[in-house]
Amino acid sequence: MILDVLPGAGMQRHLLDVDALSRTEVDNVLDLAVKMREARATRSSRSLLEAETVGLAFYEASTRTRVSFELAAKALGATVVDLNVASSSVGKGESLVDTVRTLERTGITTLVLRHSAAGAPYLVARCTGIAIVNAGDGMHAHPTQALLDALTLREALGPLDGRVIAIVGDVEHSRVARSNLHTLVTLGARVRLGGPAAWVRGFEGHPGIDVVTNIQDALVGADAVMSLRVQLERSASGGISSIREYIEHWRLDEARMRLAAPNAPILHPGPTNEGVELTSDLANGPRSLIGRQVENGVPVRMAALALVTGAA
């Protein structure tokens, strides 16, 4: 399955976003991830990428995504090179394209890239011959996070057709939200976006998406709820006067979650600001699928690496 082919890039495969994937393709990735989970447990996948060298280039801080990609590549038998951006020639002014070309010439065959600039993975995919997997670019996209969220929801709820999934919080600055919108709507869900007006502006009118600006309308009857991190590092404070205001109007707690469907699960892409986006009791309680999301990161990223390299 070719996940993304760029004009002028030949038949090189990439995973740059989920917006071009069909429902069949999304389902295939999720089904493969389930198989990869089993293969990892039995260590039967360790020769799939033995001829591949996977580079990790994280220009932004990461724990869950970076570690799970490293474990995924190693579980498939790949050689893994983790570029320490802080101590690389980037500090001497080397451009992103030059850095990736250098990695390519040293034998990197697949690159997992996280970058603060939206569109960075598309740029290097056009300028180099290696496979690119987008691990998050600016506020644009985070495809593997959306895929692991979809797998987590599918395993909790069954088929997502007709399900109402509420995504609440700092939508404006969230690449996770943007990729989730595409994935969940593609899988037949109805997505309800809720947050302060400045953080949900511009999403109105998208097929399969409802936009609301108060927590009650966001949660009522929702089959699952995803809370988003308040991203102060991306100037998210412009949508609210203070964190205290956000907590007062938007923090998830037990009382508010009673508006949702009975036992509706809670997700969060992490890292969570417990006490801000949701209470500690919810984050660590029986409704929470946050730990399951982390666990699903490795098999989903195994699936993504196997697909872009042509091993699956």
URSULNOR-V207700 format. One record per backbone hydrogen bond with DSSP energy under -1.0 kcal/mol. NH is the residue of the N-H (numbers start at 1). CO is the residue of the C=O. E is the energy in kcal/mol with one decimal. If there is no record, write none. Layout:
[[NH & CO & E] [NH & CO & E]]
This chain:
[[9 & 6 & -2.3] [12 & 9 & -1.6] [14 & 4 & -1.1] [15 & 132 & -2.5] [21 & 18 & -1.5] [26 & 22 & -2.5] [27 & 23 & -2.9] [28 & 24 & -2.3] [29 & 25 & -2.2] [30 & 26 & -2.3] [31 & 27 & -2.8] [32 & 28 & -2.5] [33 & 29 & -2.2] [34 & 30 & -1.7] [35 & 31 & -1.7] [36 & 32 & -2.7] [37 & 33 & -2.1] [38 & 34 & -1.6] [39 & 35 & -2.5] [40 & 36 & -2.6] [41 & 37 & -1.8] [42 & 38 & -1.7] [44 & 39 & -2.1] [48 & 45 & -1.4] [49 & 76 & -3.5] [50 & 47 & -1.1] [52 & 49 & -1.9] [54 & 79 & -2.9] [55 & 110 & -3.0] [56 & 81 & -2.8] [57 & 112 & -3.0] [59 & 114 & -2.9] [67 & 63 & -2.4] [68 & 64 & -2.2] [69 & 65 & -2.2] [70 & 66 & -2.2] [71 & 67 & -2.7] [72 & 68 & -2.4] [73 & 69 & -2.7] [74 & 70 & -2.3] [75 & 71 & -2.4] [76 & 72 & -1.1] [77 & 74 & -1.4] [78 & 73 & -2.4] [79 & 52 & -2.4] [81 & 54 & -2.6] [83 & 56 & -2.4] [85 & 83 & -1.4] [87 & 84 & -1.0] [88 & 85 & -1.2] [91 & 88 & -1.5] [92 & 89 & -1.3] [93 & 90 & -1.8] [94 & 89 & -2.0] [99 & 95 & -2.4] [100 & 96 & -2.5] [101 & 97 & -2.6] [102 & 98 & -2.2] [103 & 99 & -2.2] [104 & 100 & -2.5] [105 & 101 & -2.3] [106 & 102 & -1.4] [107 & 104 & -1.3] [108 & 103 & -2.4] [109 & 53 & -2.7] [110 & 53 & -1.7] [111 & 131 & -3.2] [112 & 55 & -3.2] [113 & 133 & -2.4] [114 & 57 & -2.5] [115 & 136 & -2.3] [120 & 117 & -1.9] [123 & 119 & -1.9] [124 & 120 & -2.1] [125 & 121 & -1.8] [126 & 122 & -1.5] [127 & 123 & -1.3] [128 & 124 & -1.2] [131 & 109 & -1.8] [133 & 111 & -2.7] [134 & 15 & -3.1] [135 & 113 & -3.3] [137 & 141 & -1.8] [138 & 115 & -2.6] [140 & 137 & -2.5] [146 & 142 & -1.8] [147 & 143 & -2.1] [148 & 144 & -2.3] [149 & 145 & -2.3] [150 & 146 & -2.3] [151 & 147 & -2.2] [152 & 148 & -2.3] [153 & 149 & -2.6] [154 & 150 & -2.8] [155 & 151 & -2.3] [156 & 152 & -1.3] [157 & 153 & -3.1] [158 & 154 & -2.0] [162 & 188 & -2.7] [163 & 160 & -2.0] [165 & 190 & -2.6] [166 & 224 & -2.7] [167 & 192 & -2.8] [168 & 226 & -2.8] [169 & 194 & -2.4] [171 & 169 & -2.0] [174 & 171 & -1.7] [178 & 174 & -1.5] [179 & 175 & -2.1] [180 & 176 & -2.6] [181 & 177 & -2.5] [182 & 178 & -1.4] [183 & 179 & -2.2] [184 & 180 & -3.0] [185 & 181 & -2.0] [186 & 182 & -2.2] [187 & 183 & -1.5] [188 & 185 & -1.8] [189 & 184 & -2.5] [190 & 163 & -3.4] [191 & 208 & -2.7] [192 & 165 & -2.6] [193 & 210 & -3.3] [194 & 167 & -2.6] [195 & 212 & -1.3] [199 & 196 & -2.3] [203 & 200 & -1.5] [206 & 203 & -1.3] [209 & 206 & -1.9] [210 & 191 & -2.6] [212 & 193 & -2.9] [218 & 214 & -1.6] [219 & 215 & -2.0] [220 & 216 & -2.2] [221 & 259 & -2.8] [222 & 219 & -2.5] [223 & 164 & -2.3] [224 & 164 & -1.2] [225 & 265 & -2.5] [226 & 166 & -3.5] [227 & 267 & -2.6] [228 & 168 & -2.2] [232 & 230 & -1.4] [234 & 231 & -1.5] [235 & 232 & -1.6] [236 & 231 & -1.6] [238 & 235 & -1.5] [239 & 236 & -2.1] [246 & 242 & -1.7] [247 & 243 & -2.7] [248 & 244 & -2.3] [249 & 245 & -2.0] [250 & 246 & -3.3] [252 & 277 & -2.2] [257 & 253 & -2.5] [259 & 256 & -2.0] [261 & 222 & -2.6] [264 & 261 & -2.2] [266 & 287 & -1.8] [267 & 225 & -2.6] [275 & 278 & -3.5] [276 & 273 & -2.5] [277 & 273 & -1.5] [279 & 252 & -1.8] [283 & 279 & -2.3] [284 & 280 & -2.0] [288 & 285 & -1.1] [289 & 266 & -3.1] [293 & 289 & -2.2] [294 & 290 & -1.7] [295 & 291 & -2.2] [296 & 292 & -2.3] [297 & 294 & -1.1] [300 & 296 & -2.0] [301 & 297 & -2.0] [302 & 298 & -2.3] [303 & 299 & -2.3] [304 & 300 & -2.2] [305 & 301 & -2.3] [306 & 302 & -2.5] [307 & 303 & -2.2] [308 & 304 & -2.4] [309 & 305 & -1.6] [311 & 306 & -1.8] [312 & 306 & -1.3]]
